[in-house]
Amino acid sequence: MTSNPAVHDSPDPSVAEHVQRYLATNGASGYREGGVTNLVLTHRGRKSGKLHRTGLFYGEDGDRYILVASGSSITHTHPQWYLNLVANPDVEVQILAERFTARARTAEGAERERLWKLMTALAPVYRSYEARSRRVIPVVVLERGSQ
């Protein structure tokens, strides 16, 4: 994934600022944002092939990291980062100063329901997103790559 050194931050200025602050401080500023733990996710664009970076709330389930593809505001379409992960599931993750590769997949069925409950307990705002959305909000599982 690192063969293309140019990485494009989120087009949302507040998210881009959060990512830059997180990276500059190895998460000392930005790890705990919005009352929830955050990571920086680098993913490859499904159309452009370019690397993109965004900051996201995350939870933990054993040795796996859990994301919710809600978007920063209520929309009736999936966020671009999620669509990119579906097409290109190999990603890079930074949590505090630690960087590692991971593979993303969408949770389904009972696993999704269990992880949705975990994430809504960590970030109750997801419940209001769900109530106003016409889509099932995806729950993403990140599993570390081999070290």
N, C-alpha and C positions, 0 to 999 in steps of 0.2 A: 504494500500500500504506500510505502514511502518513496516509491520511484518518481513520483511527481511532487516536487517540493512545495509548489504553490497550494496553499490551503485557504479556502474562502470561508469566512465566518458568516454566521447567520445574517440575512438581510434585515432582521429586526434589530435596530440600533441598541436597544436595552439588552438583548441577548448577546450581541457582539461585544458590548462593553463588559458584560459579566464574564464572558469567555476570556477576554484579554486580561482582565483583572485576576481571574483564576489562574491562568497560565503564568502571569508575571510573578505571582506569589506562591506558586505550587499549592493553590487552594487555601492558603491562609486567609485570603479574602475571596469569598464566593463559594466555598465548600458548603457552608450552611447558609442557604439563601431561601427566603420564603418559609423559614421554619423547617426546611427539609434538606437532607443531604443532596448534594449535586455532584455530577461528574461532567467531564467534557468528552463528547463523542465525536470521533472523526470517521466519516463515511464517504463512500464514492458515489457520485451522482449517476443515476441510472441512464440518463440521456447524454450528459456531457462527459462523463468519465472523470470529472474533476473531483478533487477532495473538498469536502465541506466539513465544517465544525460547528457544533452547537452545545449549549449547556442544558442539562436535563436533571430533573429530580430523579432519584433512584432509591430503590429499596434493596434489601438483601434477602435471599432465600438460600440458606446454606452457603455454598461457595459460588452461587450465581447472583447476578445483578439484574434487577427488574426495572423496566421502564414502562411508562404509560404514554401511548401515542395520541394524546388529547389535542395537541396544538396549544399555543399560548393563549388563544381565545377560542370561543366556541365557533367551530365551523362544521359544516356537514361533509367535509372531505378530510381524508387523512393528511397529516403533516408531511411535507416533502421528505424530511429525514426518514420517516417510516417507510415511505414508498421506495426510497433508496435502499434501505436495509432489506426489503423484500427482494429487490433485484440483485443486490450485492451484500450478502450477509456478513462478510468479513470486515471487521471494524477495528479501530484503535480506541482505547479508553484511557482517560487519565482520572484517577481518584487521588486527591491531594497531590503528592509528588510522584506517585507510582503510575507508570505507563505500561500498558500491556495490550496484547491483541485479544480479540474475542470473536465469537461467531454468534450472530443474532438469529432468533427464530420467534415466531408468534405463538404464544400459548393458546391452546384450544381446550374446549370442554371443561371438565372438572378442574384441571390445572389452572386454566384462565380464571375461573370463578374464585378459586382459593387465592391466587395471586392478586386478583382485583380487590378482594377484601383486605389483603395485606397492604396494598397501596392506598386504598381509601382510608385506612386507619392512620397511615403516615401523612397523607395529604387529603383531608376531607373535601377539598375543593373539587376533586375528581367526581364526587357524587353529584354536585350541581352541574358539572359539565355533562355527565351522563344523562341527567334528567332533561337537559335542553337539546341534546343531540339526537339526530335521526339515524345515527349509525352506532354500531357496536364499536366501542373504543378499544383498539388493540392493546394487549399487554405483551410486552417484548421481554424475552429471556436472553441475557447475555451470558455465554459460557466461555470462560477463559480458553485461549489457545494453548497449545503445548509450549512450555517454557524452554 
